[in-house]
Amino acid sequence: MKKISIMVLALIVMSGTLFTSCEAIKNTNNAQRGAGIGAVGGAILGGVLGNNVGKGGNGALGAVLGGVVGGVAGGVIGNKMDKQAREIDAVLPGADVVRVGEGIKLVLNENAVRFDTNKSTLTSTAKANLDKLVKVFNEYPDTNIVIYGYTDSTGSADYNLKLSGERAASVKNYLASKGLNSSRFSVTGLGIADPIASNDTADGRSQNRRVEFAITANDKMVQEAKDGK
């Protein structure tokens, strides 16, 4: 099993100025991390990090960072997300699982959910991999999931924006057809934005035809965390 990436929030407050940074490490204490986030205010921190993280800041990563609860409750949520991330990584090793703050950024690249050029139809392989995710999502029903669709740079920007939305919708509709509550999901198409590989090669374009998930706590999970459940 590959290592799950973890983005850590290092918070330093000096002379009224907030400095933030992110780095990948093996082991972290989610309770401490959540409490640190709460000390400076989740919404402000999410905005700062969303601007500084760079690639993906307007997509799944930005969505995860924008929903910070913080404090002890944030630590509780983080622990639950740790467990979910490990299960996703175990059942779907072809995906990129990133634990950040109190949520999960999940990238379903060509190894997990691949789209042909100009197509939004799910392949049999894509469906088989999504079936594996259904089992995990059923075990953690108290999460909201935003699905972001992407394309390569082939074709016009307007066309790709529409196509990317259709790709995200295909994934949502398939997951809902497997019994997951469709109200948990929302979809957004981002077209050619935020490529993860070069569009100058066939392999790079294939990687860019992907979907990403932003998995965050829903209102029930947040309230239970605040209540100490």
C-alpha atoms as a printed R data frame, in Angstrom:
    type eleno elety resid chain resno       x      y       z
1   ATOM     1    CA   MET     A     1   0.000  0.000   0.000
2   ATOM     2    CA   LYS     A     2   1.343  3.429  -0.885
3   ATOM     3    CA   LYS     A     3   1.764  6.103   1.741
4   ATOM     4    CA   ILE     A     4  -1.161  8.481   2.172
5   ATOM     5    CA   SER     A     5  -0.046 12.058   1.705
6   ATOM     6    CA   ILE     A     6  -0.703 14.362   4.644
7   ATOM     7    CA   MET     A     7  -0.659 18.124   4.470
8   ATOM     8    CA   VAL     A     8   0.218 19.661   7.808
9   ATOM     9    CA   LEU     A     9  -0.694 23.147   8.970
10  ATOM    10    CA   ALA     A    10   2.101 24.874  10.847
11  ATOM    11    CA   LEU     A    11   0.754 27.924  12.643
12  ATOM    12    CA   ILE     A    12   2.913 30.707  14.070
13  ATOM    13    CA   VAL     A    13   1.417 33.910  15.430
14  ATOM    14    CA   MET     A    14   3.945 36.732  15.912
15  ATOM    15    CA   SER     A    15   3.208 40.452  16.374
16  ATOM    16    CA   GLY     A    16  -0.366 39.908  15.235
17  ATOM    17    CA   THR     A    17   0.729 38.352  11.927
18  ATOM    18    CA   LEU     A    18  -0.318 34.833  10.898
19  ATOM    19    CA   PHE     A    19   2.229 32.739   8.997
20  ATOM    20    CA   THR     A    20   1.093 29.463   7.450
21  ATOM    21    CA   SER     A    21   2.888 26.631   5.720
22  ATOM    22    CA   CYS     A    22   2.162 23.109   4.532
23  ATOM    23    CA   GLU     A    23   4.482 20.080   4.415
24  ATOM    24    CA   ALA     A    24   4.129 16.326   4.034
25  ATOM    25    CA   ILE     A    25   5.079 14.133   7.007
26  ATOM    26    CA   LYS     A    26   4.504 10.558   8.067
27  ATOM    27    CA   ASN     A    27   2.840 10.938  11.454
28  ATOM    28    CA   THR     A    28   0.783 13.754  12.904
29  ATOM    29    CA   ASN     A    29  -1.434 14.346  15.909
30  ATOM    30    CA   ASN     A    30  -4.838 15.325  14.540
31  ATOM    31    CA   ALA     A    31  -6.175 16.547  17.871
32  ATOM    32    CA   GLN     A    32  -3.282 18.990  18.202
33  ATOM    33    CA   ARG     A    33  -3.593 19.991  14.550
34  ATOM    34    CA   GLY     A    34  -7.312 20.627  14.894
35  ATOM    35    CA   ALA     A    35  -6.861 22.654  18.060
36  ATOM    36    CA   GLY     A    36  -4.212 24.776  16.377
37  ATOM    37    CA   ILE     A    37  -6.514 25.542  13.487
38  ATOM    38    CA   GLY     A    38  -9.286 26.556  15.861
39  ATOM    39    CA   ALA     A    39  -7.014 29.045  17.576
40  ATOM    40    CA   VAL     A    40  -6.838 31.285  14.528
41  ATOM    41    CA   GLY     A    41 -10.241 30.753  12.974
42  ATOM    42    CA   GLY     A    42 -11.081 28.205  10.307
43  ATOM    43    CA   ALA     A    43 -12.494 30.484   7.653
44  ATOM    44    CA   ILE     A    44  -9.504 32.854   7.662
45  ATOM    45    CA   LEU     A    45  -7.014 29.988   7.683
46  ATOM    46    CA   GLY     A    46  -8.813 28.197   4.884
47  ATOM    47    CA   GLY     A    47  -8.694 31.322   2.755
48  ATOM    48    CA   VAL     A    48  -5.006 31.946   3.374
49  ATOM    49    CA   LEU     A    49  -4.032 28.351   2.659
50  ATOM    50    CA   GLY     A    50  -6.284 28.163  -0.360
51  ATOM    51    CA   ASN     A    51  -4.350 31.064  -1.864
52  ATOM    52    CA   ASN     A    52  -0.918 29.768  -0.914
53  ATOM    53    CA   VAL     A    53  -1.204 26.065  -1.675
54  ATOM    54    CA   GLY     A    54  -1.256 26.733  -5.399
55  ATOM    55    CA   LYS     A    55  -2.285 24.007  -7.809
56  ATOM    56    CA   GLY     A    56  -5.725 22.703  -6.950
57  ATOM    57    CA   GLY     A    57  -6.475 25.633  -4.624
58  ATOM    58    CA   ASN     A    58  -9.712 26.387  -6.464
59  ATOM    59    CA   GLY     A    59 -10.777 22.759  -6.617
60  ATOM    60    CA   ALA     A    60 -10.882 19.908  -4.141
61  ATOM    61    CA   LEU     A    61  -8.052 21.226  -1.993
62  ATOM    62    CA   GLY     A    62  -9.641 24.642  -1.660
63  ATOM    63    CA   ALA     A    63 -12.971 23.073  -0.705
64  ATOM    64    CA   VAL     A    64 -11.377 20.935   2.004
65  ATOM    65    CA   LEU     A    65  -9.459 23.870   3.472
66  ATOM    66    CA   GLY     A    66 -12.472 26.156   3.394
67  ATOM    67    CA   GLY     A    67 -14.521 24.018   5.784
68  ATOM    68    CA   VAL     A    68 -12.240 24.061   8.820
69  ATOM    69    CA   VAL     A    69 -14.011 23.653  12.192
70  ATOM    70    CA   GLY     A    70 -10.932 23.692  14.433
71  ATOM    71    CA   GLY     A    71 -10.503 23.145  18.146
72  ATOM    72    CA   VAL     A    72 -11.064 19.780  19.808
73  ATOM    73    CA   ALA     A    73 -13.960 19.110  17.424
74  ATOM    74    CA   GLY     A    74 -11.590 19.529  14.492
75  ATOM    75    CA   GLY     A    75  -9.290 16.918  15.998
76  ATOM    76    CA   VAL     A    76 -12.173 14.464  16.363
77  ATOM    77    CA   ILE     A    77 -13.174 15.004  12.742
78  ATOM    78    CA   GLY     A    78  -9.555 14.634  11.642
79  ATOM    79    CA   ASN     A    79  -9.290 11.256  13.342
80  ATOM    80    CA   LYS     A    80 -12.395 10.027  11.526
81  ATOM    81    CA   MET     A    81 -11.014 11.277   8.226
82  ATOM    82    CA   ASP     A    82  -7.734  9.461   8.927
83  ATOM    83    CA   LYS     A    83  -9.622  6.170   9.163
84  ATOM    84    CA   GLN     A    84 -11.607  6.852   6.016
85  ATOM    85    CA   ALA     A    85  -8.476  7.825   4.082
86  ATOM    86    CA   ARG     A    86  -6.754  4.598   5.076
87  ATOM    87    CA   GLU     A    87  -9.739  2.563   3.916
88  ATOM    88    CA   ILE     A    88  -9.893  4.393   0.578
89  ATOM    89    CA   ASP     A    89  -6.189  3.833   0.060
90  ATOM    90    CA   ALA     A    90  -6.579  0.134   0.886
91  ATOM    91    CA   VAL     A    91  -9.418 -0.539  -1.565
92  ATOM    92    CA   LEU     A    92  -8.245  1.790  -4.337
93  ATOM    93    CA   PRO     A    93  -4.432  1.876  -4.462
94  ATOM    94    CA   GLY     A    94  -4.511  3.468  -7.916
95  ATOM    95    CA   ALA     A    95  -5.891  6.721  -6.522
96  ATOM    96    CA   ASP     A    96  -4.059  9.602  -4.844
97  ATOM    97    CA   VAL     A    97  -5.329 10.105  -1.281
98  ATOM    98    CA   VAL     A    98  -4.345 13.335   0.464
99  ATOM    99    CA   ARG     A    99  -5.295 14.019   4.078
100 ATOM   100    CA   VAL     A   100  -5.381 17.760   4.673
101 ATOM   101    CA   GLY     A   101  -6.775 19.586   7.697
102 ATOM   102    CA   GLU     A   102 -10.126 18.025   8.520
103 ATOM   103    CA   GLY     A   103 -10.890 16.509   5.135
104 ATOM   104    CA   ILE     A   104  -9.661 14.371   2.273
105 ATOM   105    CA   LYS     A   105  -8.633 15.288  -1.246
106 ATOM   106    CA   LEU     A   106  -9.040 12.250  -3.482
107 ATOM   107    CA   VAL     A   107  -7.707 12.262  -7.047
108 ATOM   108    CA   LEU     A   108  -9.110  9.583  -9.342
109 ATOM   109    CA   ASN     A   109  -6.571  9.621 -12.126
110 ATOM   110    CA   GLU     A   110  -6.181  7.381 -15.150
111 ATOM   111    CA   ASN     A   111  -5.323  4.427 -12.908
112 ATOM   112    CA   ALA     A   112  -8.726  4.646 -11.221
113 ATOM   113    CA   VAL     A   113 -11.233  6.517 -13.389
114 ATOM   114    CA   ARG     A   114 -10.078  7.139 -16.933
115 ATOM   115    CA   PHE     A   115 -11.941  9.071 -19.621
116 ATOM   116    CA   ASP     A   116 -11.315  8.864 -23.336
117 ATOM   117    CA   THR     A   117 -10.828 12.105 -25.282
118 ATOM   118    CA   ASN     A   118 -14.129 13.986 -25.706
119 ATOM   119    CA   LYS     A   119 -15.971 11.366 -23.636
120 ATOM   120    CA   SER     A   120 -17.743 11.502 -20.271
121 ATOM   121    CA   THR     A   121 -18.836  7.863 -20.314
122 ATOM   122    CA   LEU     A   122 -17.501  5.667 -17.523
123 ATOM   123    CA   THR     A   123 -15.501  2.656 -18.630
124 ATOM   124    CA   SER     A   124 -16.022 -0.781 -17.101
125 ATOM   125    CA   THR     A   125 -12.764 -0.324 -15.188
126 ATOM   126    CA   ALA     A   126 -13.919  3.025 -13.845
127 ATOM   127    CA   LYS     A   127 -17.187  1.508 -12.651
128 ATOM   128    CA   ALA     A   128 -15.363 -1.341 -10.934
129 ATOM   129    CA   ASN     A   129 -13.153  1.118  -9.072
130 ATOM   130    CA   LEU     A   130 -16.088  3.325  -8.089
131 ATOM   131    CA   ASP     A   131 -17.801  0.211  -6.702
132 ATOM   132    CA   LYS     A   132 -14.899 -0.082  -4.272
133 ATOM   133    CA   LEU     A   133 -15.454  3.490  -3.128
134 ATOM   134    CA   VAL     A   134 -19.164  2.855  -2.575
135 ATOM   135    CA   LYS     A   135 -18.357  0.437   0.239
136 ATOM   136    CA   VAL     A   136 -16.217  3.006   2.046
137 ATOM   137    CA   PHE     A   137 -18.655  5.876   1.523
138 ATOM   138    CA   ASN     A   138 -21.421  3.704   2.976
139 ATOM   139    CA   GLU     A   139 -19.341  3.221   6.125
140 ATOM   140    CA   TYR     A   140 -18.928  6.993   6.525
141 ATOM   141    CA   PRO     A   141 -22.345  8.459   5.666
142 ATOM   142    CA   ASP     A   142 -21.801 11.739   7.548
143 ATOM   143    CA   THR     A   143 -19.663 13.382   4.877
144 ATOM   144    CA   ASN     A   144 -20.268 15.796   2.049
145 ATOM   145    CA   ILE     A   145 -18.497 15.073  -1.235
146 ATOM   146    CA   VAL     A   146 -17.832 17.547  -4.021
147 ATOM   147    CA   ILE     A   147 -16.814 15.956  -7.324
148 ATOM   148    CA   TYR     A   148 -14.655 18.023  -9.672
149 ATOM   149    CA   GLY     A   149 -14.279 17.079 -13.313
150 ATOM   150    CA   TYR     A   150 -11.259 17.976 -15.453
151 ATOM   151    CA   THR     A   151 -10.177 17.687 -19.082
152 ATOM   152    CA   ASP     A   152  -7.003 17.933 -21.105
153 ATOM   153    CA   SER     A   153  -6.383 20.968 -23.305
154 ATOM   154    CA   THR     A   154  -7.731 19.413 -26.512
155 ATOM   155    CA   GLY     A   155 -10.529 21.593 -27.900
156 ATOM   156    CA   SER     A   156 -11.894 24.960 -26.815
157 ATOM   157    CA   ALA     A   157 -12.021 26.094 -23.189
158 ATOM   158    CA   ASP     A   158 -15.818 26.443 -23.283
159 ATOM   159    CA   TYR     A   159 -16.272 22.950 -24.671
160 ATOM   160    CA   ASN     A   160 -13.946 21.466 -22.068
161 ATOM   161    CA   LEU     A   161 -15.712 23.254 -19.234
162 ATOM   162    CA   LYS     A   162 -18.980 21.629 -20.284
163 ATOM   163    CA   LEU     A   163 -17.329 18.237 -20.778
164 ATOM   164    CA   SER     A   164 -15.682 18.344 -17.364
165 ATOM   165    CA   GLY     A   165 -19.037 18.973 -15.712
166 ATOM   166    CA   GLU     A   166 -20.489 16.003 -17.554
167 ATOM   167    CA   ARG     A   167 -17.643 13.819 -16.320
168 ATOM   168    CA   ALA     A   168 -18.248 14.835 -12.712
169 ATOM   169    CA   ALA     A   169 -21.976 14.228 -13.177
170 ATOM   170    CA   SER     A   170 -21.315 10.752 -14.606
171 ATOM   171    CA   VAL     A   171 -19.420  9.823 -11.464
172 ATOM   172    CA   LYS     A   172 -22.110 11.247  -9.170
173 ATOM   173    CA   ASN     A   173 -24.923  9.506 -11.042
174 ATOM   174    CA   TYR     A   174 -23.123  6.177 -10.933
175 ATOM   175    CA   LEU     A   175 -22.470  6.419  -7.196
176 ATOM   176    CA   ALA     A   176 -26.102  7.367  -6.599
177 ATOM   177    CA   SER     A   177 -27.235  4.409  -8.717
178 ATOM   178    CA   LYS     A   178 -25.386  2.186  -6.255
179 ATOM   179    CA   GLY     A   179 -27.502  3.376  -3.356
180 ATOM   180    CA   LEU     A   180 -25.537  6.327  -2.001
181 ATOM   181    CA   ASN     A   181 -27.598  9.367  -1.029
182 ATOM   182    CA   SER     A   182 -27.329 11.778  -3.960
183 ATOM   183    CA   SER     A   183 -27.799 14.750  -1.619
184 ATOM   184    CA   ARG     A   184 -24.288 14.089  -0.274
185 ATOM   185    CA   PHE     A   185 -22.803 14.947  -3.648
186 ATOM   186    CA   SER     A   186 -22.367 18.121  -5.644
187 ATOM   187    CA   VAL     A   187 -20.508 18.462  -8.936
188 ATOM   188    CA   THR     A   188 -18.360 21.122 -10.562
189 ATOM   189    CA   GLY     A   189 -16.596 21.177 -13.900
190 ATOM   190    CA   LEU     A   190 -13.241 22.960 -14.013
191 ATOM   191    CA   GLY     A   191 -12.294 22.200 -17.603
192 ATOM   192    CA   ILE     A   192  -8.621 22.606 -18.430
193 ATOM   193    CA   ALA     A   193  -7.772 24.239 -15.091
194 ATOM   194    CA   ASP     A   194  -5.106 22.855 -12.742
195 ATOM   195    CA   PRO     A   195  -3.443 20.236 -14.990
196 ATOM   196    CA   ILE     A   196  -1.484 17.611 -13.079
197 ATOM   197    CA   ALA     A   197   0.652 16.687 -16.093
198 ATOM   198    CA   SER     A   198   1.833 18.229 -19.343
199 ATOM   199    CA   ASN     A   199  -0.773 18.546 -22.071
200 ATOM   200    CA   ASP     A   200   2.041 18.288 -24.635
201 ATOM   201    CA   THR     A   201   2.087 14.483 -24.505
202 ATOM   202    CA   ALA     A   202  -0.587 11.814 -24.906
203 ATOM   203    CA   ASP     A   203   0.268 10.386 -21.480
204 ATOM   204    CA   GLY     A   204   0.016 13.789 -19.829
205 ATOM   205    CA   ARG     A   205  -3.332 14.530 -21.448
206 ATOM   206    CA   SER     A   206  -4.617 11.170 -20.260
207 ATOM   207    CA   GLN     A   207  -3.667 12.019 -16.678
208 ATOM   208    CA   ASN     A   208  -5.445 15.361 -16.875
209 ATOM   209    CA   ARG     A   209  -8.733 13.706 -17.862
210 ATOM   210    CA   ARG     A   210  -9.635 12.979 -14.256
211 ATOM   211    CA   VAL     A   211 -11.995 13.639 -11.362
212 ATOM   212    CA   GLU     A   212 -11.181 14.827  -7.849
213 ATOM   213    CA   PHE     A   213 -13.206 14.507  -4.654
214 ATOM   214    CA   ALA     A   214 -13.305 16.916  -1.726
215 ATOM   215    CA   ILE     A   215 -14.563 14.939   1.280
216 ATOM   216    CA   THR     A   216 -15.603 16.989   4.306
217 ATOM   217    CA   ALA     A   217 -17.699 16.576   7.443
218 ATOM   218    CA   ASN     A   218 -21.414 17.265   7.126
219 ATOM   219    CA   ASP     A   219 -23.418 19.167   9.730
220 ATOM   220    CA   LYS     A   220 -24.198 16.007  11.705
221 ATOM   221    CA   MET     A   221 -20.555 14.994  12.033
222 ATOM   222    CA   VAL     A   222 -19.567 18.510  13.021
223 ATOM   223    CA   GLN     A   223 -22.247 18.739  15.696
224 ATOM   224    CA   GLU     A   224 -21.424 15.309  17.117
225 ATOM   225    CA   ALA     A   225 -17.746 16.262  17.261
226 ATOM   226    CA   LYS     A   226 -18.617 19.444  19.151
227 ATOM   227    CA   ASP     A   227 -20.817 17.405  21.512
228 ATOM   228    CA   GLY     A   228 -17.949 15.009  22.177
229 ATOM   229    CA   LYS     A   229 -19.565 12.000  20.515
